[in-house]
Amino acid sequence: MKELSLYIHVPFCKSKCNYCNFYSIPLTKLKKTYNSNLAELYPGFLIKEIGINTEKYHLENASINTIYFGGGTPSVMTVDFFKSLMEFIGKNFKIAADAEITAEVNPESCDLEKLYCLKALGFNRLSIGVQSFDGGVLKTAGRIHNKNDIYRTVSNAKKAGFANISLDLIIGLPGQTKEIFLDDINNITDIAPQHISAYMLSIEEGSLFYKIHNDKNHFPVNKPPEFIGEEKIADYYIILCEILNGQFYEHYEISNFAKNGYRSRHNINYWNRGKYLGLGPSASSFFKLEDGKEIRKTNIPDLERYIRNISKDNYNYEEKNCPIKKRNSIRNKNGGDFVEILTENDKINEEIFLSLRTSSGINEKRLRELAGAEIIDKLIKEGLMENFKGNISLTLKGMLLSSEIFARIMI
């Protein structure tokens, strides 16, 4: 039986955070720009997309091991949204008895009643967007919750029966002094979630922070934020790793820490290059076809075009009708999706960098064959890699320089 993970993108949020470059639309803008009941109609398009992809990629009777609702902010949606999708998925696929089913939630948009409903629908894992516990840092980041909201949401999640809770933290937000960051860590370890995702702030194009970074006049108040340097962010990261290690969290991937038995199975499927179907605008999919081809497909990051494509049934890329362009990738001329047929080098490079993101690493013999023994020996000598029980993995120093390392060993 085919094994598959599902990712469902919710492109709606209460307000856009200043660091965010993910595709999302604030609800206020949605009502002004689009049909006022589009959020209520959205599940129907997702369901139709499931049908289209199931037929095209022969996903019938697939065993669903993980389901992840991400965004945007999934918790702004009604319970009926989750109910309709979970019922459809349950009828059209086999959801594994031990499937990991996650919803991303924000403290300001998730009450106890909604959490009880999610638990009743089969959700067994929550990813709570915390980012910081400091009021000033949260405000600068554009977050609309506070420290009390975080503690209340975690308490309600436990009341609702969730025993697998992950908290997100951002390292290096403007205004995050060492003292504030240490306080953030103290609050997280006080809550003691089963899982922690900690991401070093990156100024990404498309975010408000990117505009501010290049033009201080873009900040909506008189004083723009002061961005933290890379060296200080690296110092914060090392501090976090050391403290969490002392609290018995396993540092199992560059940005992820888990108590024993609580690794994110959905993310592990990505790093292991397992198959997954992404639904919604900007969502990505990865399929291994029967003829040996491997395809990565990313939906267009535009809600209006996404809906138009789904409605017209021209959502799919037809390989036989399209020439393969540079890097074997094409974009549908009708405003469709990005599709890439992976070359053998693509597959090898993905295996290398995805494996090296994890603490397990990659088999030493295979890495030396793929990347060359000389460069691997050099990276080990530089203290960026280490050998443990026949596998090569990144050291903590290597994790901080992972992008540079990957660039050096890609073929």
Sine and cosine of phi, psi and omega as CSV:
sin_phi,cos_phi,sin_psi,cos_psi,sin_omega,cos_omega
0.00,0.00,0.69,-0.72,0.01,-1.00
-0.92,0.39,0.69,-0.73,0.08,-1.00
-0.97,-0.22,0.65,-0.76,-0.13,-0.99
-0.51,-0.86,0.58,-0.82,0.18,-0.98
-0.95,-0.32,0.51,-0.86,0.04,-1.00
-0.89,-0.45,0.73,-0.68,0.17,-0.98
-0.88,-0.47,0.78,-0.63,-0.02,-1.00
-0.88,-0.48,0.90,-0.43,-0.06,-1.00
-1.00,-0.03,0.80,-0.60,0.08,-1.00
-0.97,-0.24,0.96,-0.27,-0.13,-0.99
-1.00,0.06,0.50,0.87,-0.03,-1.00
-0.83,-0.55,0.52,-0.85,0.07,-1.00
-0.45,-0.89,0.27,-0.96,0.04,-1.00
-0.94,0.34,-0.66,0.75,0.04,-1.00
-0.40,-0.92,0.45,-0.89,-0.06,-1.00
-0.99,0.11,0.81,-0.59,0.04,-1.00
-0.96,0.26,0.48,-0.88,-0.14,-0.99
-0.94,0.34,-0.35,0.94,-0.01,-1.00
-1.00,-0.10,-0.13,0.99,-0.20,-0.98
-0.99,0.11,0.76,-0.65,0.13,-0.99
-0.84,-0.54,0.20,0.98,0.10,-0.99
-0.95,0.33,0.43,-0.90,-0.02,-1.00
-0.96,0.26,0.91,-0.42,0.04,-1.00
-0.40,-0.92,0.39,-0.92,-0.03,-1.00
-0.79,-0.61,0.85,-0.53,0.09,-1.00
-0.87,0.49,0.59,-0.81,-0.06,-1.00
-0.86,0.51,-0.55,0.83,0.02,-1.00
-0.90,0.44,-0.65,0.76,0.04,-1.00
-0.94,0.34,-0.58,0.81,0.00,-1.00
-0.86,0.52,-0.70,0.72,-0.04,-1.00
-0.93,0.36,-0.53,0.85,-0.02,-1.00
-0.99,0.16,-0.59,0.81,-0.16,-0.99
-0.99,-0.14,-0.56,0.83,-0.09,-1.00
-0.90,-0.44,-0.01,-1.00,0.11,-0.99
-0.84,0.54,0.73,-0.68,-0.11,-0.99
-0.89,0.45,-0.42,0.91,-0.02,-1.00
-0.96,-0.29,0.42,0.91,-0.04,-1.00
-0.89,0.45,-0.60,0.80,0.02,-1.00
-0.88,0.48,-0.57,0.82,0.02,-1.00
-0.96,0.29,-0.50,0.86,-0.01,-1.00
-0.99,0.13,-0.33,0.94,-0.13,-0.99
-0.82,0.57,-0.68,0.74,0.00,-1.00
-0.83,0.56,-0.57,0.82,0.00,-1.00
-0.88,0.47,-0.61,0.79,0.02,-1.00
-0.95,0.32,-0.61,0.79,0.05,-1.00
-0.89,0.45,-0.67,0.74,0.01,-1.00
-0.90,0.44,-0.66,0.75,0.03,-1.00
-0.91,0.42,-0.63,0.78,0.02,-1.00
-0.89,0.45,-0.62,0.78,0.06,-1.00
-0.85,0.52,-0.71,0.70,-0.01,-1.00
-0.88,0.47,-0.70,0.72,-0.01,-1.00
-0.87,0.49,-0.74,0.67,-0.04,-1.00
-0.95,0.31,-0.56,0.83,0.03,-1.00
-0.88,0.48,-0.68,0.73,0.00,-1.00
-0.94,0.34,-0.71,0.70,-0.08,-1.00
-0.92,0.39,-0.67,0.74,-0.10,-0.99
-0.96,-0.26,0.21,0.98,0.11,-0.99
0.82,0.57,0.84,0.55,-0.04,-1.00
-0.99,-0.11,0.14,0.99,-0.03,-1.00
-0.83,0.56,0.63,-0.77,0.07,-1.00
0.89,0.46,0.31,0.95,0.04,-1.00
-0.90,0.43,0.55,-0.83,0.09,-1.00
-1.00,-0.03,0.88,-0.48,-0.04,-1.00
-1.00,0.01,0.91,-0.40,-0.03,-1.00
-1.00,-0.06,-0.50,0.86,0.05,-1.00
-0.61,-0.79,0.57,-0.82,0.11,-0.99
-0.76,-0.66,0.73,-0.68,-0.05,-1.00
-0.71,-0.70,0.87,-0.49,0.10,-1.00
-0.99,-0.11,0.93,-0.37,-0.02,-1.00
-0.83,-0.55,-0.03,-1.00,-0.06,-1.00
-0.29,-0.96,-0.38,-0.93,0.41,0.91
0.75,0.66,-0.33,-0.94,0.00,-1.00
-0.73,-0.69,1.00,-0.06,-0.01,-1.00
-0.82,0.57,-0.51,0.86,-0.08,-1.00
-0.95,0.33,-0.10,1.00,0.11,-0.99
-0.98,0.20,-0.23,0.97,-0.04,-1.00
-0.99,0.16,0.40,-0.92,0.02,-1.00
-0.97,0.26,0.27,-0.96,0.05,-1.00
-0.89,0.46,-0.56,0.83,0.00,-1.00
-0.87,0.49,-0.55,0.83,0.05,-1.00
-0.86,0.52,-0.78,0.62,-0.01,-1.00
-0.91,0.41,-0.63,0.78,-0.04,-1.00
-0.89,0.45,-0.73,0.69,-0.05,-1.00
-0.89,0.45,-0.65,0.76,-0.02,-1.00
-0.95,0.31,-0.68,0.73,-0.01,-1.00
-0.91,0.42,-0.61,0.80,0.03,-1.00
-0.91,0.41,-0.67,0.74,0.00,-1.00
-0.91,0.41,-0.70,0.71,0.02,-1.00
-0.87,0.49,-0.67,0.74,-0.01,-1.00
-0.90,0.44,-0.54,0.84,-0.01,-1.00
-0.98,0.18,-0.47,0.88,-0.13,-0.99
-0.96,-0.28,-0.17,0.99,0.07,-1.00
-0.70,-0.71,0.15,-0.99,0.14,-0.99
-0.98,-0.19,0.95,-0.32,0.06,-1.00
-0.99,0.15,0.87,-0.50,-0.03,-1.00
-0.83,0.55,0.56,-0.83,-0.05,-1.00
-0.86,0.51,-0.53,0.85,-0.01,-1.00
-0.96,-0.28,0.42,0.91,-0.05,-1.00
-0.85,0.53,0.62,-0.78,0.11,-0.99
-1.00,-0.01,0.87,-0.50,-0.07,-1.00
-0.83,-0.55,0.93,-0.38,-0.16,-0.99
-0.91,-0.42,0.61,-0.80,0.18,-0.98
-0.81,-0.58,0.75,-0.66,0.17,-0.98
-0.98,0.21,0.73,-0.68,0.02,-1.00
-0.71,-0.70,0.50,-0.87,0.12,-0.99
-0.94,-0.34,0.57,-0.82,-0.08,-1.00
-0.83,0.55,-0.54,0.84,-0.09,-1.00
-0.99,0.13,-0.13,0.99,-0.10,-0.99
-0.78,-0.62,0.41,0.91,-0.03,-1.00
-0.60,-0.80,0.96,-0.29,0.00,-1.00
-0.99,-0.15,0.07,-1.00,-0.07,-1.00
-0.88,0.48,-0.67,0.74,-0.03,-1.00
-0.88,0.48,-0.68,0.73,0.01,-1.00
-0.91,0.42,-0.62,0.78,0.01,-1.00
-0.91,0.42,-0.65,0.76,0.08,-1.00
-0.86,0.50,-0.67,0.75,-0.02,-1.00
-0.92,0.40,-0.67,0.74,0.03,-1.00
-0.88,0.48,-0.68,0.74,0.02,-1.00
-0.89,0.46,-0.65,0.76,0.00,-1.00
-0.92,0.40,-0.45,0.89,0.00,-1.00
-0.99,0.13,-0.06,1.00,0.05,-1.00
0.95,-0.32,-0.04,1.00,0.06,-1.00
-0.92,0.39,0.71,-0.71,-0.02,-1.00
-0.76,-0.64,0.13,0.99,0.01,-1.00
-0.55,-0.83,0.67,-0.75,0.05,-1.00
-0.85,-0.52,0.64,-0.77,0.14,-0.99
-0.90,-0.43,0.95,-0.33,-0.12,-0.99
-0.99,-0.15,0.82,-0.57,-0.01,-1.00
-0.98,0.20,1.00,-0.08,-0.03,-1.00
-1.00,-0.05,-0.86,0.51,0.02,-1.00
0.95,0.32,-0.70,0.71,0.10,-1.00
-0.26,-0.96,0.29,-0.96,0.07,-1.00
-0.96,-0.29,-0.07,1.00,-0.07,-1.00
-1.00,0.03,0.79,-0.61,-0.06,-1.00
-0.86,0.51,-0.69,0.73,-0.01,-1.00
-0.92,0.40,-0.67,0.74,0.02,-1.00
-0.90,0.43,-0.68,0.73,0.01,-1.00
-0.88,0.48,-0.68,0.74,-0.01,-1.00
-0.90,0.44,-0.71,0.71,0.02,-1.00
-0.88,0.47,-0.57,0.82,0.00,-1.00
-0.97,0.22,-0.17,0.99,-0.01,-1.00
1.00,0.08,0.24,0.97,0.04,-1.00
-0.98,0.18,0.50,-0.87,-0.08,-1.00
-0.88,-0.47,0.38,0.92,0.12,-0.99
-0.88,-0.47,0.12,-0.99,0.05,-1.00
-0.75,-0.66,-0.01,-1.00,-0.06,-1.00
-0.85,0.53,-0.68,0.73,-0.01,-1.00
-0.90,0.44,-0.59,0.81,0.04,-1.00
-0.88,0.48,-0.63,0.77,0.00,-1.00
-0.89,0.45,-0.77,0.63,-0.02,-1.00
-0.89,0.46,-0.62,0.79,0.02,-1.00
-0.91,0.42,-0.67,0.74,-0.01,-1.00
-0.90,0.43,-0.68,0.74,0.03,-1.00
-0.90,0.45,-0.68,0.73,0.03,-1.00
-0.88,0.48,-0.69,0.72,0.01,-1.00
-0.91,0.41,-0.60,0.80,0.02,-1.00
-0.88,0.47,-0.66,0.75,0.03,-1.00
-0.92,0.38,-0.63,0.78,0.05,-1.00
-0.88,0.47,-0.60,0.80,-0.02,-1.00
-0.97,0.25,-0.15,0.99,0.08,-1.00
0.97,-0.25,0.16,0.99,0.02,-1.00
-0.98,0.18,0.83,-0.56,0.00,-1.00
-0.92,-0.39,0.12,0.99,0.03,-1.00
-0.72,-0.69,0.99,-0.10,-0.09,-1.00
-0.86,-0.51,0.75,-0.66,0.06,-1.00
-0.91,-0.42,0.64,-0.77,0.07,-1.00
-0.91,-0.42,0.68,-0.73,0.07,-1.00
-1.00,-0.09,0.67,-0.74,0.05,-1.00
-0.73,-0.68,0.64,-0.77,0.09,-1.00
-0.94,-0.33,0.78,-0.62,-0.01,-1.00
-0.99,-0.10,0.86,-0.51,0.10,-1.00
0.99,-0.17,0.37,0.93,0.09,-1.00
-0.91,0.41,0.55,-0.83,0.03,-1.00
-0.81,0.59,0.71,-0.71,0.00,-1.00
1.00,0.03,-0.07,1.00,-0.05,-1.00
-1.00,0.07,1.00,0.03,0.05,-1.00
-0.94,0.33,0.16,-0.99,0.03,-1.00
-0.87,0.49,-0.64,0.77,0.00,-1.00
-0.91,0.42,-0.68,0.74,0.03,-1.00
-0.90,0.43,-0.66,0.75,-0.01,-1.00
-0.91,0.41,-0.66,0.75,0.05,-1.00
-0.89,0.46,-0.60,0.80,0.06,-1.00
-0.92,0.40,-0.62,0.79,0.09,-1.00
-0.85,0.52,-0.71,0.70,0.00,-1.00
-0.90,0.43,-0.67,0.74,0.01,-1.00
-0.87,0.49,-0.65,0.76,0.02,-1.00
-0.92,0.40,-0.64,0.77,0.01,-1.00
-0.92,0.40,-0.71,0.70,0.00,-1.00
-0.94,0.35,-0.43,0.90,0.11,-0.99
-0.92,0.39,-0.66,0.75,0.05,-1.00
-0.95,0.32,-0.57,0.82,0.02,-1.00
0.82,0.57,0.86,0.52,0.05,-1.00
-0.93,0.36,0.27,-0.96,0.01,-1.00
-0.96,0.28,-0.38,0.93,-0.09,-1.00
-0.54,-0.84,0.56,-0.83,0.04,-1.00
-0.71,-0.70,0.77,-0.64,0.16,-0.99
-0.94,-0.35,0.84,-0.55,-0.06,-1.00
-0.81,-0.59,0.91,-0.41,-0.09,-1.00
-0.93,-0.37,0.75,-0.66,0.09,-1.00
-0.96,0.27,0.77,-0.64,-0.07,-1.00
-0.85,0.53,0.77,-0.64,0.10,-1.00
-0.83,-0.56,0.77,-0.64,-0.02,-1.00
-0.99,0.14,0.98,-0.18,-0.14,-0.99
-0.99,-0.17,0.65,-0.76,0.06,-1.00
-0.85,0.53,0.69,-0.72,-0.04,-1.00
0.97,-0.23,-0.26,0.97,0.04,-1.00
-1.00,-0.08,0.35,-0.94,0.05,-1.00
-0.90,0.43,-0.61,0.80,0.03,-1.00
-0.86,0.51,-0.58,0.82,0.02,-1.00
-0.90,0.44,-0.69,0.73,0.01,-1.00
-0.91,0.42,-0.66,0.75,0.01,-1.00
-0.90,0.44,-0.67,0.74,-0.04,-1.00
-0.87,0.50,-0.52,0.85,-0.02,-1.00
-0.99,-0.15,-0.29,0.96,0.00,-1.00
-0.42,-0.91,0.97,-0.23,-0.09,-1.00
-0.86,0.51,-0.36,0.93,-0.04,-1.00
-0.95,0.32,-0.14,0.99,-0.03,-1.00
-0.98,0.21,-0.27,0.96,-0.04,-1.00
-0.96,0.27,0.70,-0.71,-0.12,-0.99
-0.95,0.31,-0.05,1.00,0.08,-1.00
-0.84,-0.54,0.06,-1.00,-0.13,-0.99
-0.89,0.45,-0.66,0.75,-0.10,-0.99
-0.96,-0.27,0.92,-0.39,0.02,-1.00
-0.95,0.33,0.37,-0.93,-0.03,-1.00
-0.95,0.32,0.46,-0.89,0.09,-1.00
-0.99,-0.10,0.88,-0.47,-0.03,-1.00
-0.98,0.18,0.58,-0.81,-0.02,-1.00
-1.00,0.09,0.65,-0.76,-0.01,-1.00
-0.94,0.34,0.36,-0.93,-0.04,-1.00
-0.88,0.48,-0.61,0.79,-0.02,-1.00
-0.90,0.44,-0.67,0.74,0.00,-1.00
-0.93,0.38,-0.64,0.77,0.05,-1.00
-0.87,0.49,-0.66,0.75,0.04,-1.00
-0.88,0.47,-0.65,0.76,0.04,-1.00
-0.88,0.47,-0.68,0.73,0.03,-1.00
-0.87,0.50,-0.68,0.73,-0.02,-1.00
-0.87,0.49,-0.70,0.71,0.00,-1.00
-0.90,0.44,-0.67,0.74,0.04,-1.00
-0.86,0.51,-0.73,0.68,0.00,-1.00
-0.86,0.51,-0.73,0.69,-0.02,-1.00
-0.86,0.50,-0.69,0.73,-0.02,-1.00
-0.91,0.42,-0.68,0.73,-0.01,-1.00
-0.92,0.38,-0.70,0.71,-0.03,-1.00
-0.92,0.39,-0.55,0.83,0.08,-1.00
-0.88,0.48,-0.63,0.78,0.04,-1.00
-0.94,0.33,-0.30,0.95,0.04,-1.00
-0.99,-0.15,0.24,0.97,0.08,-1.00
0.92,0.39,0.57,0.82,0.19,-0.98
-1.00,-0.08,0.73,-0.68,0.05,-1.00
-1.00,0.10,0.82,-0.58,0.04,-1.00
-1.00,0.07,1.00,0.10,-0.21,-0.98
-1.00,-0.08,-0.12,0.99,0.06,-1.00
-0.39,-0.92,0.36,-0.93,-0.15,-0.99
-0.72,0.69,-0.70,0.71,-0.09,-1.00
-0.94,-0.35,0.20,0.98,-0.13,-0.99
-0.75,-0.67,0.64,-0.77,-0.05,-1.00
-0.71,-0.70,0.65,-0.76,-0.06,-1.00
-0.59,-0.81,0.56,-0.83,0.23,-0.97
-0.93,0.37,0.32,-0.95,-0.05,-1.00
-0.83,0.56,0.84,-0.54,0.04,-1.00
1.00,0.00,0.06,1.00,-0.08,-1.00
-0.85,-0.52,0.45,0.89,0.14,-0.99
-0.87,0.49,0.50,-0.87,0.06,-1.00
-0.96,0.27,0.95,-0.30,-0.01,-1.00
-0.92,0.39,-0.53,0.85,0.02,-1.00
-0.90,0.45,-0.73,0.68,0.01,-1.00
-0.93,0.38,-0.60,0.80,0.03,-1.00
-0.86,0.50,-0.59,0.81,0.04,-1.00
-0.88,0.47,-0.62,0.79,0.08,-1.00
-0.88,0.48,-0.76,0.65,-0.09,-1.00
-0.93,0.36,-0.43,0.90,0.05,-1.00
-1.00,0.01,0.07,1.00,-0.01,-1.00
0.87,0.49,0.65,0.76,0.11,-0.99
-0.99,0.16,0.30,-0.95,-0.04,-1.00
-0.97,0.26,0.60,-0.80,0.08,-1.00
-0.47,-0.88,0.50,-0.87,0.04,-1.00
-0.92,-0.39,0.85,-0.52,0.04,-1.00
-0.98,-0.21,0.73,-0.69,-0.07,-1.00
-0.87,-0.49,0.64,-0.77,0.03,-1.00
0.98,-0.22,0.29,-0.96,0.00,-1.00
-0.86,0.51,0.72,-0.70,0.01,-1.00
0.98,0.20,-0.08,1.00,-0.02,-1.00
-0.97,0.26,0.56,-0.83,-0.02,-1.00
-0.93,-0.36,0.48,-0.88,0.03,-1.00
-0.76,-0.64,0.39,-0.92,0.07,-1.00
-0.65,-0.76,0.85,-0.52,-0.03,-1.00
-0.81,-0.58,0.62,-0.78,0.16,-0.99
-0.95,-0.33,0.92,-0.40,-0.11,-0.99
-1.00,0.05,0.29,-0.96,-0.05,-1.00
-0.90,0.43,-0.44,0.90,-0.01,-1.00
-1.00,0.08,0.13,0.99,0.04,-1.00
1.00,-0.08,-0.21,0.98,0.03,-1.00
-0.94,0.34,0.52,-0.86,0.12,-0.99
-0.86,-0.52,0.74,-0.67,-0.09,-1.00
-0.82,-0.57,0.72,-0.70,0.20,-0.98
-0.93,-0.37,0.75,-0.66,-0.05,-1.00
-0.75,-0.66,0.75,-0.66,0.03,-1.00
-0.84,-0.55,0.85,-0.53,0.01,-1.00
-0.91,0.42,0.51,-0.86,0.01,-1.00
-0.87,0.50,0.73,-0.69,-0.02,-1.00
-0.99,0.12,0.88,0.48,-0.03,-1.00
-0.45,-0.89,0.92,-0.39,-0.11,-0.99
-0.88,0.48,-0.69,0.72,-0.04,-1.00
-0.89,0.45,-0.72,0.70,0.01,-1.00
-0.93,0.36,-0.60,0.80,0.05,-1.00
-0.85,0.53,-0.75,0.66,-0.02,-1.00
-0.90,0.43,-0.65,0.76,0.01,-1.00
-0.88,0.47,-0.68,0.73,-0.01,-1.00
-0.91,0.42,-0.70,0.72,0.01,-1.00
-0.89,0.45,-0.67,0.74,-0.05,-1.00
-0.91,0.40,-0.54,0.84,-0.06,-1.00
-1.00,-0.05,0.00,1.00,-0.02,-1.00
0.88,0.47,0.33,0.94,0.06,-1.00
-0.97,-0.25,0.43,0.90,-0.08,-1.00
-0.91,0.41,-0.52,0.85,-0.16,-0.99
-1.00,-0.03,0.54,-0.84,0.10,-1.00
-1.00,0.08,0.81,-0.58,0.01,-1.00
-0.99,-0.16,0.95,-0.31,-0.09,-1.00
-0.84,0.54,-0.67,0.74,-0.12,-0.99
-0.92,0.40,-0.36,0.93,-0.05,-1.00
-0.98,-0.18,0.00,1.00,-0.11,-0.99
-0.81,-0.59,0.78,-0.63,0.07,-1.00
-0.93,0.36,0.52,-0.85,0.04,-1.00
-1.00,0.07,0.87,-0.49,-0.05,-1.00
-1.00,-0.07,-0.23,-0.97,-0.04,-1.00
-0.80,0.60,0.70,-0.71,-0.05,-1.00
0.86,0.51,0.43,0.90,0.07,-1.00
0.82,0.57,0.58,0.82,-0.02,-1.00
-0.83,-0.56,0.51,-0.86,0.02,-1.00
-0.61,-0.79,0.34,-0.94,0.16,-0.99
-0.81,-0.58,0.74,-0.67,-0.02,-1.00
-0.83,0.55,0.78,-0.62,-0.04,-1.00
-0.92,0.40,-0.29,0.96,0.00,-1.00
-1.00,0.04,0.27,0.96,-0.04,-1.00
1.00,0.09,0.62,0.78,-0.09,-1.00
-0.99,-0.10,-0.61,-0.79,-0.22,-0.98
-0.96,-0.27,0.33,-0.94,0.07,-1.00
-1.00,0.03,0.81,-0.58,-0.01,-1.00
-0.79,-0.62,0.72,-0.70,-0.02,-1.00
-0.76,-0.65,0.81,-0.59,0.15,-0.99
-1.00,-0.04,0.88,-0.47,-0.14,-0.99
-0.95,0.30,0.70,-0.72,0.13,-0.99
-0.99,0.16,0.16,-0.99,0.05,-1.00
-0.89,0.46,-0.62,0.79,0.05,-1.00
-0.90,0.43,-0.63,0.78,0.06,-1.00
-0.85,0.53,-0.72,0.70,-0.04,-1.00
-0.88,0.47,-0.69,0.73,-0.01,-1.00
-0.91,0.41,-0.72,0.70,-0.01,-1.00
-0.88,0.48,-0.65,0.76,0.04,-1.00
-0.89,0.45,-0.68,0.73,0.02,-1.00
-0.85,0.52,-0.67,0.74,-0.03,-1.00
-0.91,0.40,-0.84,0.55,-0.15,-0.99
-0.97,0.26,-0.50,0.87,0.05,-1.00
-0.95,0.32,-0.65,0.76,0.03,-1.00
-0.91,0.42,-0.66,0.75,-0.05,-1.00
-0.96,0.29,-0.22,0.98,0.13,-0.99
-0.93,0.36,-0.40,0.91,-0.10,-0.99
-0.99,-0.12,0.34,-0.94,0.03,-1.00
-0.94,0.34,-0.38,0.92,0.02,-1.00
-0.94,0.33,-0.53,0.85,0.02,-1.00
0.94,0.33,-0.52,-0.85,-0.09,-1.00
-0.66,-0.75,0.53,-0.85,0.00,-1.00
-0.79,0.61,0.78,-0.63,-0.09,-1.00
-0.86,0.51,-0.72,0.69,-0.04,-1.00
-0.87,0.49,-0.69,0.73,-0.03,-1.00
-0.92,0.38,-0.66,0.75,-0.01,-1.00
-0.89,0.45,-0.65,0.76,0.02,-1.00
-0.90,0.43,-0.60,0.80,0.03,-1.00
-0.92,0.38,-0.64,0.77,-0.08,-1.00
-0.98,0.21,-0.71,0.70,-0.14,-0.99
-0.98,-0.20,-0.34,0.94,-0.04,-1.00
0.97,-0.26,0.74,-0.68,-0.07,-1.00
-0.91,0.42,-0.59,0.81,-0.09,-1.00
-0.89,0.46,-0.73,0.68,-0.04,-1.00
-0.93,0.37,-0.56,0.83,0.01,-1.00
-0.93,0.37,-0.69,0.73,0.04,-1.00
-0.87,0.49,-0.62,0.78,0.00,-1.00
-0.91,0.42,-0.67,0.74,0.00,-1.00
-0.93,0.37,-0.57,0.82,0.07,-1.00
-0.91,0.40,-0.69,0.72,0.00,-1.00
-0.89,0.45,-0.55,0.84,0.01,-1.00
-0.98,0.20,-0.06,1.00,0.02,-1.00
0.98,0.18,0.33,0.94,-0.03,-1.00
-0.99,-0.13,-0.36,0.93,0.04,-1.00
-0.74,-0.67,0.33,-0.94,0.07,-1.00
-0.57,-0.82,0.40,-0.92,0.01,-1.00
-0.96,-0.29,0.82,-0.58,0.03,-1.00
-0.66,-0.75,0.91,-0.42,0.03,-1.00
0.80,0.60,0.68,0.73,0.09,-1.00
1.00,0.10,0.04,1.00,0.05,-1.00
-0.90,-0.44,0.57,-0.82,0.08,-1.00
-0.98,-0.19,0.76,-0.65,0.06,-1.00
-0.68,-0.73,0.23,-0.97,0.02,-1.00
-0.99,0.17,0.60,-0.80,0.18,-0.98
-0.98,0.21,0.08,-1.00,0.05,-1.00
-0.87,0.50,-0.67,0.74,0.07,-1.00
-0.88,0.48,-0.63,0.77,0.02,-1.00
-0.91,0.41,-0.60,0.80,0.03,-1.00
-0.88,0.47,-0.61,0.79,0.02,-1.00
-0.93,0.38,-0.42,0.91,-0.02,-1.00
-0.92,-0.40,0.45,0.90,-0.13,-0.99
-0.86,0.51,-0.67,0.75,-0.03,-1.00
-0.87,0.49,-0.65,0.76,0.02,-1.00
-0.92,0.39,-0.65,0.76,0.00,-1.00
-0.90,0.44,-0.72,0.69,0.00,-1.00
-0.86,0.51,-0.64,0.77,0.01,-1.00
-0.90,0.44,-0.52,0.86,-0.04,-1.00
-0.98,0.21,-0.44,0.90,-0.11,-0.99
-0.93,-0.36,-0.05,1.00,0.05,-1.00
-0.91,0.41,0.57,-0.82,0.00,-1.00
-0.99,-0.14,0.00,0.00,0.00,0.00
